[in-house]
């Protein structure tokens, strides 16, 4: 039986988060905000909030939908995108 991963949550490790963000074309800018590497614009969460690397909780599989790591943001994300 195969397990299918629908979401990925990252542990609270800045280096791991920066590595993942770099692979997705993102970077960390002034003040710790996540930026788009090409436009240098701040990346927004699925509910239109700016997000700092320390708040980064994960990204929806196959997308660029980002959510914060606090429990309220995770619950909002799950309620919005749960299959």
N, C-alpha and C positions, 0 to 999 in steps of 0.2 A: 504494500500500500504506500502510495506517495503522499507526502505532506506538501501542501502548497503554501508558500509564504505570501501573505497578502500585504503585510506591513513590516517595516524594519524599524526597531527602536535602537538608538545608539546609547551606549553607556556614557556616563558623564566624563569623557576624556577629550580634552581640547584637541590633541593631536589627531585622534581618530576622526573627530568631527571635521577638522580642517582637511584631512585627507579625502574624506567622502565628498565634501563640498567642492574641492578642487576637481575631482573626477566628474562632477556635475556642472562644471563651468562657473563655479561660485568662488568667492574669496572673502576674507575677513578684512574689513576696512576700519577706519577710525572709529573709536568708541566700541569696537567689537561687533559692529553690525555686519550682517552677511550682505555681500554685494554681488551683483551679476558681473562676472569678469570682463565681459565685452562692453557693457554700457556704464559700469560703475554705479548703477542705480541700486538702492537698497531693495533687497528681496522682501516680499511680503508673505505672510502666512496665508493659509486658505481663507481666513476670515479678515484679511487685509490689514494685519498688524506687522510693523517692522519687527525683525527678530535678530537678536544678538547670538553669537556662537554659543555662549554659555546657556542660552535658552533653547537651543536647537534640539528638538526631540526626535525628529525623523522626517521621512519623506514617503509619500504614497508610491507604491510600486508602479513603474512604468510612466511616471509623471514627474512634474516639478512642484507638486503640491506639498508644501512644507508645513509642519506644525511644531509648536513649542512643547517643551518637556513637562510643563506644570500640569497637574491633574485636570484642571478645568479645560485647558486647551486640548488635552488628549480625549476627554469625554466629548467635547464639542466636535472634534474631528471624527470620532467613531460614530456619533449620532448623525453626522452629515454624510459620511462615506461608507457606512456599514452596508454590506450587500444583503 
